[in-house]
Amino acid sequence: MPGRLLEVKLKLVKAHFDIEPVKVVFIRDYPGLPTPGGVINVSKGDELELPRWQAKLLESEGYVEVRERGVDIDYINYVHYHEVKKTAANRLVEVPPSFYRSVGELVEKIDRALLEKPSHMLVTDRENVERMVLQIAQRRLSKMVRLALTGGGGEVKDKLTPEEALVMSALEEIVSAWSRFVSSLLERRG
């Protein structure tokens, strides 16, 4: 039903994120690098744009540093404070379109660090990120539901992530269908 379709669309958003180009700088030579434009020889210090999935793979193998500012714990804390504690019920804090996927990358990074060198600080960071992001997502969803019910979704469309825009669209469709159904029950019958 609608939930399954939404899940498929959310997976497509993630797939799109994985193929988006990101800037990398090579920290080691890589002869014969396959790229979308063909096979090239890359030297240490070269900067290129590669699909995110390839950049992550090369980063894990020690060939590149990704030159993209993702989200960090301080930024999540900032969004959490403003979204959960400060912003009105009909307003959303503006976040980058890749917010949730960048959070996922941050969690992966913390999890890798925990495997390599476990520490109480990393465990605390992981728990705090998870708690704050779940609260952010829940608060934003609550606001989207309220806006869908009042027809105010258009006011915040530019502040929604792609994932949230899909959810908002589904909410608006459900609210509209429900309203039409109830109205049809109230129509005068000749």
SERO-4910 file (N, C-alpha, C, O; in steps of 0.05 Angstrom, whole numbers):
BEGIN
 pado doro    nc1    nc2    nc3   cac1   cac2   cac3    cc1    cc2    cc3    oc1    oc2    oc3
  Met    A     17    -24      0      0      0      0     18     25      0     41     24     -9
  Pro    A      8     48     10     23     73      8     50     71     23     70     82     14
  Gly    A     51     56     45     76     54     60     98     40     44    121     48     46
  Arg    A     91     19     30    110      4     14    121     21     -9    145     21    -15
  Leu    A    103     36    -22    112     54    -43    131     75    -33    151     82    -45
  Leu    A    124     86     -9    141    106      3    169     94      9    189    107      4
  Glu    A    170     69     19    195     56     25    212     54     -1    236     58      0
  Val    A    200     46    -23    214     44    -48    225     71    -57    248     73    -65
  Lys    A    208     92    -55    217    118    -62    240    128    -44    259    140    -54
  Leu    A    239    121    -18    261    129      0    287    115     -8    309    126     -6
  Lys    A    285     90    -16    309     75    -25    320     87    -50    345     88    -54
  Leu    A    303     97    -68    312    111    -92    327    137    -85    347    144    -98
  Val    A    317    151    -65    331    176    -56    359    169    -46    378    183    -52
  Lys    A    361    147    -31    387    138    -21    406    130    -44    429    137    -44
  Ala    A    394    116    -63    410    108    -87    421    132   -102    444    133   -111
  His    A    404    152   -104    412    177   -118    435    190   -102    454    200   -115
  Phe    A    433    190    -76    454    201    -59    481    187    -64    502    199    -65
  Asp    A    480    160    -67    504    144    -70    518    149    -97    542    145   -100
  Ile    A    503    159   -117    516    164   -143    522    194   -147    535    201   -167
  Glu    A    514    211   -129    520    239   -132    551    243   -131    564    229   -115
  Pro    A    561    261   -146    590    266   -146    599    281   -121    586    299   -111
  Val    A    622    273   -111    635    287    -88    664    292    -96    676    277   -111
  Lys    A    675    314    -85    703    320    -90    721    304    -71    715    301    -48
  Val    A    743    294    -83    763    279    -68    790    289    -75    794    300    -97
  Val    A    809    286    -57    837    291    -63    852    264    -58    847    251    -37
  Phe    A    869    257    -77    883    232    -74    907    235    -56    923    254    -59
  Ile    A    910    217    -37    932    217    -19    953    196    -26    974    194    -14
  Arg    A    946    180    -47    965    160    -59    959    159    -88    937    165    -97
  Asp    A    979    151   -104    975    146   -132    956    123   -137    954    104   -121
  Tyr    A    941    125   -159    922    104   -166    923    102   -197    907    115   -211
  Pro    A    940     84   -207    941     80   -236    917     63   -245    910     44   -232
  Gly    A    905     71   -267    883     55   -278    857     58   -263    843     38   -259
  Leu    A    850     82   -253    825     86   -238    801     87   -257    800    103   -276
  Pro    A    782     69   -253    758     70   -270    740     93   -261    734     95   -237
  Thr    A    732    110   -279    714    133   -274    692    132   -294    693    118   -314
  Pro    A    671    148   -289    649    149   -308    658    158   -336    646    151   -356
  Gly    A    680    173   -337    691    182   -363    711    164   -375    721    170   -397
  Gly    A    718    142   -362    738    124   -372    760    119   -351    759    130   -330
  Val    A    779    102   -359    801     95   -340    823    117   -342    831    125   -364
  Ile    A    831    127   -318    852    148   -317    873    140   -297    868    124   -279
  Asn    A    896    152   -300    918    150   -280    917    174   -262    917    197   -271
  Val    A    917    169   -236    914    191   -217    939    191   -199    949    170   -190
  Ser    A    949    216   -194    973    219   -177    965    231   -150    944    244   -148
  Lys    A    982    226   -131    978    238   -104    975    269   -107    990    281   -122
  Gly    A    954    280    -94    949    309    -96    928    317   -116    918    339   -115
  Asp    A    922    298   -135    901    305   -155    874    307   -141    868    292   -123
  Glu    A    858    325   -151    830    328   -141    811    321   -164    815    329   -187
  Leu    A    791    305   -157    771    296   -176    744    296   -163    741    297   -139
  Glu    A    723    294   -180    696    288   -171    690    260   -179    692    253   -202
  Leu    A    681    244   -160    674    216   -165    647    211   -153    638    225   -135
  Pro    A    633    190   -162    608    182   -149    614    176   -120    635    165   -113
  Arg    A    595    183   -102    599    180    -73    607    151    -66    625    147    -49
  Trp    A    594    131    -78    600    103    -71    629     97    -77    642     83    -61
  Gln    A    640    107    -99    667    102   -107    686    117    -88    707    107    -80
  Ala    A    679    142    -82    696    158    -63    698    144    -36    719    143    -24
  Lys    A    675    134    -26    675    120      0    693     95     -1    707     89     18
  Leu    A    691     80    -23    707     56    -26    737     63    -26    753     51    -12
  Leu    A    744     83    -42    772     92    -44    782    103    -17    805    100    -10
  Glu    A    764    117     -3    772    127     23    777    104     43    796    106     58
  Ser    A    760     84     42    764     61     60    790     46     54    802     33     72
  Glu    A    799     48     29    824     35     21    848     53     24    871     44     18
  Gly    A    844     77     34    866     95     39    877    110     15    900    120     16
  Tyr    A    861    113     -6    870    127    -30    862    156    -31    876    173    -43
  Val    A    840    163    -18    830    191    -21    820    201      6    815    186     25
  Glu    A    818    228      7    803    242     28    780    255     14    783    269     -6
  Val    A    756    251     25    732    263     14    731    292     23    734    298     47
  Arg    A    727    311      5    726    339     11    698    350     13    691    370      0
  Glu    A    682    336     28    655    345     31    649    348     61    655    331     77
  Arg    A    638    371     67    631    376     95    605    362    101    584    372     93
  Gly    A    606    340    115    581    327    123    571    339    149    577    363    155
  Val    A    556    324    164    547    334    189    565    323    211    576    301    209
  Asp    A    567    338    233    581    329    256    563    331    281    541    341    279
  Ile    A    573    322    303    557    322    327    549    350    335    526    354    345
  Asp    A    566    369    332    559    397    339    536    407    322    518    420    332
  Tyr    A    536    401    296    515    409    278    488    396    286    467    408    287
  Ile    A    490    370    292    465    355    300    454    368    326    430    371    329
  Asn    A    472    375    344    464    387    369    450    414    364    430    421    376
  Tyr    A    461    429    345    450    455    337    421    451    326    402    465    334
  Val    A    418    433    307    392    427    295    373    417    316    350    426    317
  His    A    382    400    333    365    389    355    355    411    372    331    413    378
  Tyr    A    372    429    381    364    451    399    343    468    385    322    474    397
  His    A    348    476    360    330    494    347    304    480    338    282    492    340
  Glu    A    306    455    329    282    441    319    264    432    342    239    435    341
  Val    A    276    421    363    260    408    384    253    428    406    231    427    417
  Lys    A    270    447    412    265    464    435    257    492    429    243    505    444
  Lys    A    265    502    405    262    531    401    242    538    379    228    559    382
  Thr    A    240    523    358    224    530    335    194    524    339    187    504    352
  Ala    A    177    542    329    148    539    332    138    513    318    152    502    302
  Ala    A    114    505    326    103    480    316     97    480    286     94    459    274
  Asn    A     96    504    273     91    505    245    115    514    229    113    521    205
  Arg    A    138    513    241    163    521    227    183    498    228    184    483    248
  Leu    A    199    496    207    220    476    206    247    490    204    250    511    191
  Val    A    267    479    218    294    489    215    305    480    188    300    457    180
  Glu    A    319    497    174    330    490    148    354    472    153    373    479    168
  Val    A    354    449    140    377    430    141    385    424    113    369    428     94
  Pro    A    410    415    108    418    408     81    401    385     70    392    368     86
  Pro    A    397    384     44    382    362     32    392    335     40    377    315     41
  Ser    A    418    333     44    430    306     50    432    301     80    447    284     89
  Phe    A    417    316     97    419    314    126    418    285    136    437    276    150
  Tyr    A    397    271    130    394    244    142    415    225    131    425    208    146
  Arg    A    421    226    106    442    208     95    469    215    106    486    198    110
  Ser    A    474    241    110    500    249    123    501    240    151    523    232    161
  Val    A    478    240    165    478    229    192    485    199    191    500    190    208
  Gly    A    474    185    172    481    157    169    510    152    165    522    133    176
  Glu    A    523    170    149    552    168    145    567    174    171    587    160    176
  Leu    A    558    193    186    571    199    212    569    175    231    588    169    244
  Val    A    546    163    232    542    139    249    560    117    240    573    103    257
  Glu    A    563    112    214    581     92    204    610     98    212    625     80    220
  Lys    A    617    123    211    644    132    218    649    127    248    670    117    256
  Ile    A    630    134    265    632    129    294    634     99    299    650     90    315
  Asp    A    617     83    285    617     54    289    644     42    281    654     24    295
  Arg    A    656     51    259    682     42    251    703     49    272    720     32    279
  Ala    A    702     74    282    721     82    303    718     65    328    737     59    341
  Leu    A    693     58    335    688     41    358    700     14    355    711      2    374
  Leu    A    699      3    331    711    -23    326    742    -22    327    754    -40    337
  Glu    A    753      0    317    782      3    317    794      9    344    814     -2    353
  Lys    A    780     27    359    791     36    385    768     44    403    761     67    405
  Pro    A    755     24    415    732     30    432    738     49    455    760     48    467
  Ser    A    719     67    460    723     86    482    695     94    492    676     94    477
  His    A    694    102    517    670    111    529    659    136    515    635    139    511
  Met    A    677    154    506    670    178    493    655    172    466    635    185    459
  Leu    A    666    153    451    653    145    426    626    133    430    607    138    415
  Val    A    623    116    451    598    104    457    577    126    464    555    125    455
  Thr    A    586    146    480    569    168    487    561    184    462    538    192    459
  Asp    A    581    190    445    575    204    420    554    189    403    535    202    393
  Arg    A    558    164    401    539    147    384    511    148    396    491    152    382
  Glu    A    509    145    422    483    146    436    470    174    433    446    176    428
  Asn    A    486    195    436    475    222    434    465    228    406    444    240    402
  Val    A    481    220    385    473    224    358    446    210    352    428    222    341
  Glu    A    445    185    360    420    170    356    396    182    369    375    185    357
  Arg    A    399    190    394    377    202    410    368    228    397    344    233    393
  Met    A    388    245    391    381    271    379    368    269    352    348    283    346
  Val    A    378    252    335    368    249    307    340    238    308    322    246    293
  Leu    A    335    218    325    308    207    328    289    229    338    266    230    328
  Gln    A    297    245    356    280    267    366    275    288    344    253    298    341
  Ile    A    296    294    329    293    313    307    273    302    286    255    317    278
  Ala    A    276    277    278    259    265    258    230    264    268    211    270    253
  Gln    A    227    257    294    200    256    305    187    283    306    163    286    300
  Arg    A    202    303    314    191    330    317    184    341    289    163    354    285
  Arg    A    201    336    269    196    346    242    171    331    230    155    344    217
  Leu    A    169    305    236    146    291    226    120    302    239    100    305    226
  Ser    A    121    307    265     98    318    279     90    345    266     66    350    262
  Lys    A    109    361    260    103    387    247     92    383    219     73    397    211
  Met    A    102    363    204     92    358    177     63    348    178     47    356    162
  Val    A     57    331    198     29    321    201     11    345    206    -10    347    194
  Arg    A     19    362    225      3    386    231     -2    403    206    -24    412    201
  Leu    A     20    407    191     18    424    167      1    411    146    -14    425    132
  Ala    A      3    384    143    -14    370    123    -43    372    131    -61    375    113
  Leu    A    -50    372    156    -77    374    165    -89    402    161   -113    405    155
  Thr    A    -72    422    162    -81    450    160    -77    461    132    -84    484    126
  Gly    A    -65    445    114    -60    454     87    -37    473     85    -34    487     65
  Gly    A    -20    473    105      3    492    105     29    480     96     50    492    100
  Gly    A     28    457     83     53    444     75     70    459     55     94    457     55
  Gly    A     56    476     39     71    492     19     90    512     31    110    519     19
  Glu    A     84    520     56    101    540     69    129    529     76    147    545     78
  Val    A    131    503     79    157    492     88    171    474     67    192    463     72
  Lys    A    159    472     43    170    454     23    200    459     18    215    439     14
  Asp    A    209    484     18    237    489     13    255    482     36    280    482     34
  Lys    A    244    475     59    260    467     82    260    437     87    272    427    106
  Leu    A    246    422     70    245    393     73    268    380     59    276    388     37
  Thr    A    278    358     70    297    341     56    282    326     35    257    325     36
  Pro    A    295    313     15    280    298     -4    263    276      8    241    270     -1
  Glu    A    274    263     29    259    242     43    233    254     56    212    242     54
  Glu    A    236    277     69    214    289     82    193    299     61    169    298     67
  Ala    A    203    308     38    184    317     17    167    294      8    143    297      2
  Leu    A    178    270      6    162    246     -1    141    240     21    118    234     15
  Val    A    150    242     46    131    237     68    109    258     68     86    251     71
  Met    A    116    283     64     97    305     64     76    301     42     52    304     46
  Ser    A     86    293     19     68    288     -4     48    266      3     24    268     -3
  Ala    A     58    244     15     41    222     22     21    231     43     -3    223     42
  Leu    A     30    247     63     11    257     83    -11    274     71    -34    271     78
  Glu    A     -3    291     53    -23    309     40    -43    292     24    -67    299     24
  Glu    A    -34    271     10    -52    254     -5    -71    240     13    -95    238      7
  Ile    A    -61    230     36    -78    216     55    -99    235     67   -123    228     69
  Val    A    -91    258     75   -109    278     86   -130    286     66   -154    288     72
  Ser    A   -122    290     41   -140    298     20   -161    275     15   -185    281     12
  Ala    A   -151    251     13   -169    228      8   -189    225     31   -213    220     26
  Trp    A   -180    228     55   -197    226     79   -219    249     78   -242    244     83
  Ser    A   -210    273     72   -229    295     71   -250    291     49   -274    296     54
  Arg    A   -241    281     26   -260    275      4   -280    254     13   -304    256      7
  Phe    A   -270    233     26   -288    211     35   -309    222     55   -333    216     52
  Val    A   -300    237     75   -319    247     95   -339    266     81   -363    265     88
  Ser    A   -330    283     64   -348    301     49   -368    286     33   -392    294     32
  Ser    A   -360    264     21   -379    248      5   -401    237     22   -423    233     12
  Leu    A   -395    231     47   -415    220     65   -436    242     73   -458    235     81
  Leu    A   -427    267     71   -444    289     80   -460    302     58   -476    320     62
  Glu    A   -455    293     33   -469    305     10   -499    299     12   -507    278     20
  Arg    A   -514    319      3   -544    316      2   -551    296    -20   -540    298    -42
  Arg    A   -568    279    -14   -577    260    -34   -606    267    -42   -624    262    -26
  Gly    A   -610    277    -66   -634    285    -78   -660    279    -66   -680    287    -77
***
